[in-house]
């Protein structure tokens, strides 16, 4: 399967991976440390580093994307709208791309949530989060304790993602 076919099919695939999917009770899950994802630090477009460890304590939606990925570009307006609708959730765009490409991209498509530059390091990070194929876009929703609550490989379906965001808000309050 070529890259274009993979990405077009990936939009229909959602991995419902989370702590509950691992067969852990709520009490057992509470003892787990945050995902290793929160050990990374990435720079934003202004060159300011963001240590992801500072985000533990709030739900986080991490969206891996690239400017050359059509499904990534299509879903960004929906993610931006959700960012405004769910101010208690931290939205991050993790660009597997170059600074120049991302800067050029944001001149055309306005995004109000932070965009961080992961470069090729983001590919290994995605694989560690369950995206073994390395396809884009890839979205991970973490609970406030820094554990994976939901994963989507491919373009997000806004209504389904909103339902997941509502669920994570209820658990986090």
Backbone as JSON Lines, residues from 0, in Angstrom:
{"i":0,"aa":"X","n":[0.86,-1.17,0.0],"ca":[0.0,0.0,0.0],"c":[0.9,1.23,0.0]}
{"i":1,"aa":"X","n":[0.63,2.17,-0.9],"ca":[1.46,3.37,-0.93],"c":[0.98,4.37,0.13]}
{"i":2,"aa":"X","n":[1.76,5.42,0.31],"ca":[1.49,6.4,1.35],"c":[0.12,7.06,1.19]}
{"i":3,"aa":"X","n":[-0.24,7.42,-0.04],"ca":[-1.52,8.08,-0.29],"c":[-2.67,7.15,0.08]}
{"i":4,"aa":"X","n":[-2.6,5.88,-0.33],"ca":[-3.65,4.93,0.01],"c":[-3.73,4.71,1.51]}
{"i":5,"aa":"X","n":[-2.56,4.61,2.15],"ca":[-2.55,4.4,3.6],"c":[-3.24,5.56,4.32]}
{"i":6,"aa":"X","n":[-2.89,6.78,3.93],"ca":[-3.47,7.94,4.6],"c":[-4.96,8.06,4.33]}
{"i":7,"aa":"X","n":[-5.41,7.72,3.14],"ca":[-6.85,7.82,2.87],"c":[-7.63,6.77,3.66]}
{"i":8,"aa":"X","n":[-7.05,5.59,3.85],"ca":[-7.72,4.56,4.64],"c":[-7.57,4.81,6.14]}
{"i":9,"aa":"X","n":[-6.5,5.46,6.53],"ca":[-6.23,5.68,7.95],"c":[-7.29,6.54,8.61]}
{"i":10,"aa":"X","n":[-7.92,7.42,7.85],"ca":[-8.94,8.3,8.4],"c":[-10.13,7.54,8.96]}
{"i":11,"aa":"X","n":[-10.29,6.3,8.56],"ca":[-11.42,5.52,9.04],"c":[-11.05,4.6,10.19]}
{"i":12,"aa":"X","n":[-9.87,4.74,10.73],"ca":[-9.37,3.81,11.73],"c":[-9.14,4.54,13.04]}
{"i":13,"aa":"X","n":[-9.78,4.11,14.08],"ca":[-9.61,4.71,15.4],"c":[-9.19,3.62,16.37]}
{"i":14,"aa":"X","n":[-8.11,3.86,17.05],"ca":[-7.66,2.9,18.08],"c":[-8.24,3.35,19.41]}
{"i":15,"aa":"X","n":[-9.14,2.62,19.95],"ca":[-9.73,2.98,21.24],"c":[-8.83,2.53,22.38]}
{"i":16,"aa":"X","n":[-7.57,2.92,22.32],"ca":[-6.61,2.5,23.33],"c":[-6.68,3.46,24.5]}
{"i":17,"aa":"X","n":[-6.73,2.93,25.65],"ca":[-6.72,3.74,26.85],"c":[-6.45,2.84,28.03]}
{"i":18,"aa":"X","n":[-6.43,3.41,29.19],"ca":[-6.16,2.63,30.39],"c":[-7.22,1.54,30.55]}
{"i":19,"aa":"X","n":[-8.49,1.88,30.29],"ca":[-9.54,0.88,30.45],"c":[-9.35,-0.25,29.44]}
{"i":20,"aa":"X","n":[-8.83,0.06,28.25],"ca":[-8.59,-0.94,27.23],"c":[-7.48,-1.9,27.6]}
{"i":21,"aa":"X","n":[-6.71,-1.58,28.61],"ca":[-5.63,-2.45,29.06],"c":[-6.08,-3.42,30.14]}
{"i":22,"aa":"X","n":[-7.35,-3.34,30.53],"ca":[-7.88,-4.25,31.52],"c":[-7.5,-3.89,32.95]}
{"i":23,"aa":"X","n":[-7.17,-2.65,33.18],"ca":[-6.8,-2.21,34.53],"c":[-8.01,-1.6,35.23]}
{"i":24,"aa":"X","n":[-8.11,-1.83,36.52],"ca":[-9.16,-1.18,37.29],"c":[-8.79,0.28,37.49]}
{"i":25,"aa":"X","n":[-9.76,1.09,37.85],"ca":[-9.5,2.51,38.07],"c":[-8.46,2.7,39.19]}
{"i":26,"aa":"X","n":[-8.55,1.87,40.22],"ca":[-7.59,1.99,41.33],"c":[-6.18,1.64,40.87]}
{"i":27,"aa":"X","n":[-6.05,0.59,40.07],"ca":[-4.72,0.21,39.55],"c":[-4.19,1.27,38.61]}
{"i":28,"aa":"X","n":[-5.07,1.79,37.75],"ca":[-4.65,2.8,36.78],"c":[-4.15,4.05,37.47]}
{"i":29,"aa":"X","n":[-4.72,4.4,38.61],"ca":[-4.32,5.61,39.33],"c":[-2.87,5.54,39.8]}
{"i":30,"aa":"X","n":[-2.33,4.33,39.9],"ca":[-0.96,4.17,40.36],"c":[0.07,4.28,39.23]}
{"i":31,"aa":"X","n":[-0.39,4.27,37.99],"ca":[0.52,4.35,36.85],"c":[1.12,5.74,36.73]}
{"i":32,"aa":"X","n":[2.39,5.82,36.35],"ca":[2.99,7.14,36.13],"c":[2.5,7.71,34.81]}
{"i":33,"aa":"X","n":[2.72,9.02,34.59],"ca":[2.36,9.6,33.29],"c":[3.11,8.89,32.16]}
{"i":34,"aa":"X","n":[2.56,8.93,30.99],"ca":[3.17,8.35,29.81],"c":[4.53,9.0,29.56]}
{"i":35,"aa":"X","n":[5.51,8.27,29.06],"ca":[6.83,8.84,28.75],"c":[6.78,10.04,27.79]}
{"i":36,"aa":"X","n":[5.68,10.2,27.07],"ca":[5.46,11.37,26.22],"c":[5.75,12.66,27.0]}
{"i":37,"aa":"X","n":[5.39,12.67,28.28],"ca":[5.52,13.87,29.09],"c":[6.96,14.13,29.54]}
{"i":38,"aa":"X","n":[7.9,13.32,29.09],"ca":[9.31,13.55,29.36],"c":[10.0,14.37,28.28]}
{"i":39,"aa":"X","n":[9.28,14.71,27.22],"ca":[9.86,15.44,26.09],"c":[9.71,16.95,26.26]}
{"i":40,"aa":"X","n":[10.58,17.67,25.57],"ca":[10.51,19.13,25.47],"c":[10.66,19.48,24.0]}
{"i":41,"aa":"X","n":[9.76,20.34,23.5],"ca":[9.83,20.78,22.11],"c":[9.69,22.29,22.05]}
{"i":42,"aa":"X","n":[10.27,22.88,21.01],"ca":[10.21,24.33,20.81],"c":[8.97,24.69,20.0]}
{"i":43,"aa":"X","n":[8.42,25.88,20.29],"ca":[7.33,26.41,19.48],"c":[7.93,27.25,18.35]}
{"i":44,"aa":"X","n":[7.11,27.92,17.58],"ca":[7.58,28.68,16.43],"c":[8.39,29.92,16.82]}
{"i":45,"aa":"X","n":[8.25,30.35,18.06],"ca":[9.03,31.48,18.55],"c":[10.35,31.03,19.16]}
{"i":46,"aa":"X","n":[10.6,29.72,19.18],"ca":[11.84,29.19,19.73],"c":[11.79,28.93,21.22]}
{"i":47,"aa":"X","n":[10.62,29.11,21.82],"ca":[10.47,28.89,23.26],"c":[10.18,27.41,23.5]}
{"i":48,"aa":"X","n":[10.94,26.79,24.41],"ca":[10.76,25.38,24.74],"c":[9.56,25.18,25.65]}
{"i":49,"aa":"X","n":[8.82,24.1,25.38],"ca":[7.72,23.69,26.25],"c":[8.03,22.29,26.75]}
{"i":50,"aa":"X","n":[8.24,22.17,28.05],"ca":[8.43,20.86,28.67],"c":[7.05,20.25,28.86]}
{"i":51,"aa":"X","n":[6.8,19.13,28.2],"ca":[5.47,18.52,28.27],"c":[5.12,18.08,29.68]}
{"i":52,"aa":"X","n":[6.12,17.89,30.54],"ca":[5.87,17.5,31.94],"c":[5.04,18.56,32.67]}
{"i":53,"aa":"X","n":[5.11,19.81,32.21],"ca":[4.35,20.88,32.86],"c":[2.85,20.77,32.58]}
{"i":54,"aa":"X","n":[2.46,19.89,31.67],"ca":[1.06,19.76,31.3],"c":[0.32,18.68,32.08]}
{"i":55,"aa":"X","n":[1.06,17.83,32.8],"ca":[0.41,16.8,33.62],"c":[-0.46,17.52,34.65]}
{"i":56,"aa":"X","n":[-1.68,17.05,34.8],"ca":[-2.64,17.7,35.68],"c":[-3.82,18.26,34.9]}
{"i":57,"aa":"X","n":[-3.66,18.33,33.56],"ca":[-4.74,18.77,32.67],"c":[-4.86,17.75,31.54]}
{"i":58,"aa":"X","n":[-6.06,17.55,31.01],"ca":[-6.17,16.7,29.82],"c":[-5.4,17.35,28.66]}
{"i":59,"aa":"X","n":[-4.8,16.52,27.83],"ca":[-3.99,17.0,26.7],"c":[-4.42,16.27,25.43]}
{"i":60,"aa":"X","n":[-4.63,17.03,24.37],"ca":[-4.85,16.46,23.05],"c":[-3.61,16.78,22.22]}
{"i":61,"aa":"X","n":[-2.88,15.75,21.83],"ca":[-1.66,15.9,21.03],"c":[-1.94,15.42,19.62]}
{"i":62,"aa":"X","n":[-1.82,16.33,18.66],"ca":[-2.1,16.01,17.26],"c":[-0.8,16.1,16.46]}
{"i":63,"aa":"X","n":[-0.34,14.95,15.98],"ca":[0.85,14.89,15.13],"c":[0.41,15.17,13.69]}
{"i":64,"aa":"X","n":[1.11,16.06,13.03],"ca":[0.71,16.49,11.69],"c":[1.92,16.96,10.9]}
{"i":65,"aa":"X","n":[1.69,17.24,9.62],"ca":[2.71,17.83,8.76],"c":[2.02,18.7,7.72]}
{"i":66,"aa":"X","n":[2.7,19.72,7.26],"ca":[2.11,20.66,6.31],"c":[1.82,20.01,4.96]}
{"i":67,"aa":"X","n":[2.53,18.94,4.63],"ca":[2.37,18.26,3.35],"c":[1.31,17.15,3.39]}
{"i":68,"aa":"X","n":[0.63,17.0,4.5],"ca":[-0.35,15.92,4.72],"c":[-1.77,16.48,4.57]}
{"i":69,"aa":"X","n":[-2.46,16.18,3.44],"ca":[-3.81,16.72,3.23],"c":[-4.81,16.43,4.34]}
{"i":70,"aa":"X","n":[-4.89,15.2,4.89],"ca":[-5.85,14.98,5.99],"c":[-5.51,15.81,7.23]}
{"i":71,"aa":"X","n":[-4.22,16.04,7.46],"ca":[-3.8,16.88,8.6],"c":[-4.34,18.29,8.43]}
{"i":72,"aa":"X","n":[-4.17,18.82,7.24],"ca":[-4.6,20.19,6.94],"c":[-6.13,20.29,7.03]}
{"i":73,"aa":"X","n":[-6.84,19.28,6.52],"ca":[-8.31,19.3,6.56],"c":[-8.85,19.31,7.98]}
{"i":74,"aa":"X","n":[-8.21,18.6,8.9],"ca":[-8.75,18.49,10.25],"c":[-8.39,19.67,11.15]}
{"i":75,"aa":"X","n":[-7.44,20.48,10.76],"ca":[-6.98,21.56,11.64],"c":[-8.07,22.58,11.98]}
{"i":76,"aa":"X","n":[-8.93,22.99,11.06],"ca":[-10.01,23.91,11.48],"c":[-10.94,23.3,12.53]}
{"i":77,"aa":"X","n":[-11.23,22.0,12.41],"ca":[-12.05,21.33,13.42],"c":[-11.34,21.3,14.77]}
{"i":78,"aa":"X","n":[-10.06,20.98,14.76],"ca":[-9.29,20.95,16.01],"c":[-9.22,22.35,16.62]}
{"i":79,"aa":"X","n":[-9.06,23.36,15.79],"ca":[-9.0,24.73,16.29],"c":[-10.34,25.13,16.93]}
{"i":80,"aa":"X","n":[-11.45,24.74,16.32],"ca":[-12.77,25.03,16.9],"c":[-12.93,24.32,18.24]}
{"i":81,"aa":"X","n":[-12.49,23.06,18.31],"ca":[-12.58,22.31,19.57],"c":[-11.69,22.93,20.64]}
{"i":82,"aa":"X","n":[-10.55,23.45,20.22],"ca":[-9.66,24.12,21.16],"c":[-10.39,25.27,21.87]}
{"i":83,"aa":"X","n":[-11.22,25.98,21.14],"ca":[-12.0,27.08,21.73],"c":[-13.15,26.56,22.59]}
{"i":84,"aa":"X","n":[-13.74,25.42,22.18],"ca":[-14.88,24.86,22.91],"c":[-14.49,24.12,24.18]}
{"i":85,"aa":"X","n":[-13.23,23.71,24.27],"ca":[-12.75,22.94,25.42],"c":[-11.51,23.61,26.02]}
{"i":86,"aa":"X","n":[-11.7,24.78,26.67],"ca":[-10.54,25.52,27.18],"c":[-9.8,24.8,28.31]}
{"i":87,"aa":"X","n":[-10.43,23.81,28.92],"ca":[-9.78,23.07,30.0],"c":[-8.88,21.95,29.47]}
{"i":88,"aa":"X","n":[-8.89,21.72,28.16],"ca":[-8.04,20.72,27.54],"c":[-6.91,21.43,26.81]}
{"i":89,"aa":"X","n":[-5.68,20.98,27.01],"ca":[-4.53,21.55,26.31],"c":[-4.45,20.89,24.94]}
{"i":90,"aa":"X","n":[-4.5,21.7,23.89],"ca":[-4.34,21.21,22.52],"c":[-2.93,21.54,22.06]}
{"i":91,"aa":"X","n":[-2.28,20.55,21.45],"ca":[-0.94,20.74,20.91],"c":[-0.89,20.2,19.49]}
{"i":92,"aa":"X","n":[-0.3,20.96,18.6],"ca":[-0.01,20.48,17.26],"c":[1.47,20.13,17.21]}
{"i":93,"aa":"X","n":[1.79,18.87,17.02],"ca":[3.18,18.42,17.01],"c":[3.6,18.2,15.55]}
{"i":94,"aa":"X","n":[4.34,19.15,15.04],"ca":[4.69,19.17,13.62],"c":[5.89,18.28,13.32]}
{"i":95,"aa":"X","n":[5.64,17.3,12.48],"ca":[6.72,16.46,11.97],"c":[7.11,17.1,10.64]}
{"i":96,"aa":"X","n":[7.79,18.21,10.77],"ca":[8.03,19.08,9.63],"c":[9.15,20.05,10.0]}
{"i":97,"aa":"X","n":[9.53,20.88,9.04],"ca":[10.56,21.89,9.3],"c":[9.93,23.19,9.76]}
{"i":98,"aa":"X","n":[10.71,24.0,10.43],"ca":[10.25,25.31,10.89],"c":[9.75,26.14,9.71]}
{"i":99,"aa":"X","n":[10.51,26.15,8.61],"ca":[10.15,26.95,7.44],"c":[8.78,26.52,6.91]}
{"i":100,"aa":"X","n":[8.56,25.22,6.77],"ca":[7.27,24.73,6.26],"c":[6.12,25.09,7.2]}
{"i":101,"aa":"X","n":[6.34,24.97,8.5],"ca":[5.28,25.28,9.46],"c":[5.0,26.78,9.47]}
{"i":102,"aa":"X","n":[6.03,27.59,9.42],"ca":[5.82,29.05,9.37],"c":[5.04,29.45,8.12]}
{"i":103,"aa":"X","n":[5.37,28.85,7.0],"ca":[4.65,29.12,5.76],"c":[3.19,28.66,5.88]}
{"i":104,"aa":"X","n":[2.99,27.51,6.5],"ca":[1.66,26.96,6.67],"c":[0.76,27.88,7.5]}
{"i":105,"aa":"X","n":[1.26,28.37,8.63],"ca":[0.42,29.17,9.52],"c":[0.11,30.55,8.94]}
{"i":106,"aa":"X","n":[0.81,30.94,7.9],"ca":[0.43,32.17,7.22],"c":[-0.87,31.97,6.44]}
{"i":107,"aa":"X","n":[-1.13,30.74,6.02],"ca":[-2.34,30.43,5.25],"c":[-3.47,29.9,6.13]}
{"i":108,"aa":"X","n":[-3.13,29.06,7.1],"ca":[-4.12,28.43,7.97],"c":[-3.85,28.88,9.4]}
{"i":109,"aa":"X","n":[-4.79,29.63,9.96],"ca":[-4.62,30.15,11.32],"c":[-5.0,29.07,12.34]}
{"i":110,"aa":"X","n":[-4.1,28.86,13.27],"ca":[-4.3,27.88,14.34],"c":[-4.02,28.6,15.65]}
{"i":111,"aa":"X","n":[-4.96,28.5,16.6],"ca":[-4.81,29.25,17.85],"c":[-4.17,28.44,18.97]}
{"i":112,"aa":"X","n":[-3.99,27.15,18.77],"ca":[-3.34,26.35,19.8],"c":[-1.84,26.25,19.48]}
{"i":113,"aa":"X","n":[-1.01,25.91,20.48],"ca":[0.44,25.87,20.25],"c":[0.85,24.81,19.22]}
{"i":114,"aa":"X","n":[1.74,25.2,18.34],"ca":[2.36,24.29,17.39],"c":[3.81,24.1,17.82]}
{"i":115,"aa":"X","n":[4.19,22.86,18.03],"ca":[5.54,22.54,18.47],"c":[6.26,21.8,17.36]}
{"i":116,"aa":"X","n":[7.55,22.02,17.25],"ca":[8.37,21.41,16.2],"c":[9.05,20.17,16.75]}
{"i":117,"aa":"X","n":[8.66,19.01,16.22],"ca":[9.27,17.76,16.67],"c":[10.3,17.24,15.67]}
{"i":118,"aa":"X","n":[10.2,17.69,14.42],"ca":[11.08,17.15,13.39],"c":[10.9,15.64,13.31]}
{"i":119,"aa":"X","n":[11.96,14.95,12.93],"ca":[11.87,13.5,12.78],"c":[11.76,12.78,14.13]}
{"i":120,"aa":"X","n":[12.08,13.44,15.22],"ca":[11.93,12.84,16.55],"c":[10.47,12.48,16.81]}
{"i":121,"aa":"X","n":[9.56,13.21,16.18],"ca":[8.14,12.94,16.35],"c":[7.71,11.59,15.82]}
{"i":122,"aa":"X","n":[8.42,11.06,14.82],"ca":[8.06,9.76,14.25],"c":[8.27,8.66,15.29]}
{"i":123,"aa":"X","n":[9.41,8.66,15.95],"ca":[9.66,7.67,17.0],"c":[8.68,7.85,18.15]}
{"i":124,"aa":"X","n":[8.36,9.08,18.48],"ca":[7.42,9.35,19.56],"c":[6.03,8.79,19.21]}
{"i":125,"aa":"X","n":[5.59,9.0,17.96],"ca":[4.3,8.44,17.53],"c":[4.3,6.92,17.65]}
{"i":126,"aa":"X","n":[5.38,6.31,17.23],"ca":[5.46,4.84,17.3],"c":[5.38,4.37,18.75]}
{"i":127,"aa":"X","n":[6.04,5.07,19.64],"ca":[5.97,4.73,21.06],"c":[4.57,4.88,21.63]}
{"i":128,"aa":"X","n":[3.76,5.73,21.0],"ca":[2.39,5.96,21.46],"c":[1.39,5.01,20.79]}
{"i":129,"aa":"X","n":[1.89,4.08,19.97],"ca":[1.02,3.08,19.37],"c":[0.83,3.17,17.87]}
{"i":130,"aa":"X","n":[1.4,4.18,17.24],"ca":[1.27,4.35,15.79],"c":[2.48,3.68,15.13]}
{"i":131,"aa":"X","n":[2.44,2.36,15.06],"ca":[3.58,1.6,14.55],"c":[3.9,1.9,13.09]}
{"i":132,"aa":"X","n":[2.88,2.25,12.29],"ca":[3.09,2.53,10.87],"c":[3.65,3.93,10.64]}
{"i":133,"aa":"X","n":[3.52,4.81,11.63],"ca":[4.02,6.18,11.47],"c":[3.16,7.05,10.58]}
{"i":134,"aa":"X","n":[1.88,6.68,10.37],"ca":[0.98,7.45,9.52],"c":[0.52,8.74,10.17]}
{"i":135,"aa":"X","n":[0.15,9.69,9.33],"ca":[-0.36,10.98,9.77],"c":[-1.73,11.21,9.15]}
{"i":136,"aa":"X","n":[-2.55,12.01,9.83],"ca":[-2.39,12.55,11.17],"c":[-2.57,11.47,12.23]}
{"i":137,"aa":"X","n":[-2.12,11.79,13.42],"ca":[-2.21,10.88,14.55],"c":[-2.52,11.72,15.78]}
{"i":138,"aa":"X","n":[-3.61,11.39,16.46],"ca":[-4.07,12.2,17.6],"c":[-4.17,11.33,18.84]}
{"i":139,"aa":"X","n":[-3.62,11.84,19.93],"ca":[-3.66,11.13,21.21],"c":[-4.28,12.05,22.25]}
{"i":140,"aa":"X","n":[-5.27,11.53,22.95],"ca":[-5.91,12.25,24.04],"c":[-5.43,11.63,25.35]}
{"i":141,"aa":"X","n":[-4.83,12.45,26.19],"ca":[-4.33,12.01,27.49],"c":[-5.26,12.52,28.59]}
{"i":142,"aa":"X","n":[-5.45,11.72,29.63],"ca":[-6.22,12.2,30.78],"c":[-5.35,13.14,31.63]}
{"i":143,"aa":"X","n":[-5.92,13.67,32.66],"ca":[-5.2,14.67,33.47],"c":[-4.0,14.08,34.21]}
{"i":144,"aa":"X","n":[-3.96,12.74,34.32],"ca":[-2.83,12.08,34.96],"c":[-1.74,11.7,33.98]}
{"i":145,"aa":"X","n":[-1.92,12.11,32.72],"ca":[-0.89,11.85,31.72],"c":[-0.92,10.45,31.14]}
{"i":146,"aa":"X","n":[-2.09,9.81,31.19],"ca":[-2.23,8.47,30.63],"c":[-3.09,8.54,29.37]}
{"i":147,"aa":"X","n":[-2.8,7.67,28.42],"ca":[-3.55,7.66,27.16],"c":[-5.01,7.28,27.43]}
{"i":148,"aa":"X","n":[-5.91,8.13,26.95],"ca":[-7.34,7.88,27.09],"c":[-7.97,7.46,25.75]}
{"i":149,"aa":"X","n":[-7.42,7.97,24.64],"ca":[-7.99,7.68,23.33],"c":[-6.96,8.0,22.26]}
{"i":150,"aa":"X","n":[-6.97,7.21,21.18],"ca":[-6.04,7.4,20.07],"c":[-6.8,7.34,18.75]}
{"i":151,"aa":"X","n":[-6.45,8.24,17.82],"ca":[-7.04,8.21,16.49],"c":[-5.91,8.23,15.47]}
{"i":152,"aa":"X","n":[-5.86,7.21,14.64],"ca":[-4.91,7.18,13.53],"c":[-5.67,7.6,12.29]}
{"i":153,"aa":"X","n":[-5.26,8.68,11.68],"ca":[-5.96,9.23,10.53],"c":[-6.74,10.47,10.93]}
{"i":154,"aa":"X","n":[-7.46,10.99,9.97],"ca":[-8.22,12.23,10.18],"c":[-9.29,12.02,11.25]}
{"i":155,"aa":"X","n":[-9.37,12.96,12.18],"ca":[-10.37,12.86,13.25],"c":[-11.77,13.05,12.69]}
{"i":156,"aa":"X","n":[-12.71,12.38,13.31],"ca":[-14.12,12.59,13.03],"c":[-14.61,13.53,14.14]}
{"i":157,"aa":"X","n":[-14.95,14.78,13.83],"ca":[-15.23,15.77,14.87],"c":[-16.23,15.32,15.93]}
{"i":158,"aa":"X","n":[-17.35,14.73,15.54],"ca":[-18.35,14.34,16.54],"c":[-17.82,13.26,17.47]}
{"i":159,"aa":"X","n":[-17.1,12.3,16.93],"ca":[-16.53,11.24,17.76],"c":[-15.47,11.8,18.71]}
{"i":160,"aa":"X","n":[-14.65,12.72,18.22],"ca":[-13.63,13.31,19.08],"c":[-14.27,14.18,20.16]}
{"i":161,"aa":"X","n":[-15.3,14.91,19.81],"ca":[-16.01,15.71,20.81],"c":[-16.57,14.82,21.93]}
{"i":162,"aa":"X","n":[-17.09,13.65,21.56],"ca":[-17.61,12.72,22.57],"c":[-16.48,12.27,23.5]}
{"i":163,"aa":"X","n":[-15.31,12.0,22.93],"ca":[-14.15,11.62,23.76],"c":[-13.72,12.78,24.66]}
{"i":164,"aa":"X","n":[-13.74,13.99,24.14],"ca":[-13.37,15.16,24.94],"c":[-14.36,15.36,26.09]}
{"i":165,"aa":"X","n":[-15.64,15.17,25.82],"ca":[-16.65,15.28,26.89],"c":[-16.39,14.23,27.97]}
{"i":166,"aa":"X","n":[-16.08,13.02,27.53],"ca":[-15.83,11.93,28.48],"c":[-14.61,12.24,29.34]}
{"i":167,"aa":"X","n":[-13.54,12.73,28.72],"ca":[-12.32,13.02,29.48],"c":[-12.53,14.19,30.44]}
{"i":168,"aa":"X","n":[-13.38,15.12,30.06],"ca":[-13.7,16.25,30.96],"c":[-14.43,15.76,32.2]}
{"i":169,"aa":"X","n":[-15.37,14.84,32.02],"ca":[-16.13,14.31,33.14],"c":[-15.22,13.56,34.11]}
{"i":170,"aa":"X","n":[-14.29,12.79,33.57],"ca":[-13.36,12.05,34.41],"c":[-12.41,12.99,35.11]}
{"i":171,"aa":"X","n":[-12.06,14.09,34.46],"ca":[-11.06,15.02,35.01],"c":[-11.64,15.97,36.05]}
{"i":172,"aa":"X","n":[-12.95,16.07,36.11],"ca":[-13.55,17.01,37.08],"c":[-13.89,16.34,38.38]}
